[in-house]
Amino acid sequence: MNKVGDFTALMAGIDFVPTDPYAILHIHKQIWCVAPHGKILGWIRWDEPKSHGRMFHVYSHGLDEGGKRAWVKSFETIGSAATFIRQHAAEMSALTARLLPDTDDLVDGKPQRMVDE
């Protein structure tokens, strides 16, 4: 049996989920938020969870008039996307302030949908 073949078979059974110490997983393998000080600065979405063509897209923590998060920039790695959000915290916060309130917020350190009571 070929050692490379064994490795390929082993890797096929592993569910790859990108991680970053500053990105909080919100939806399995698709959406993370970056909230270094308990306040969400931005969101990361992985639109292509495949081995080829990975792109991690940075979005605002605020909604446009159409009720969608505003796209900011795209990166090849989740680490680059999370670093961009942290390094541009002032700009991300200013963008959030110009937009409508987001429907997700941190509850006990995890992003959850806000409920109007």
Number of C-alpha atoms within 10 A of each C-alpha: 5 6 8 9 10 10 10 10 11 10 11 9 8 8 8 12 10 16 15 16 9 17 23 21 19 16 11 9 17 16 18 26 29 27 23 16 7 13 14 24 26 30 27 29 22 21 14 13 16 10 7 7 10 15 19 26 21 28 24 28 27 25 19 15 9 8 13 15 21 20 14 15 14 18 17 13 16 24 17 15 26 30 15 17 30 18 11 14 18 12 14 21 18 13 19 23 13 11 18 17 15 18 14 16 20 15 11 8 11 15 19 13 12 12 8 5 3
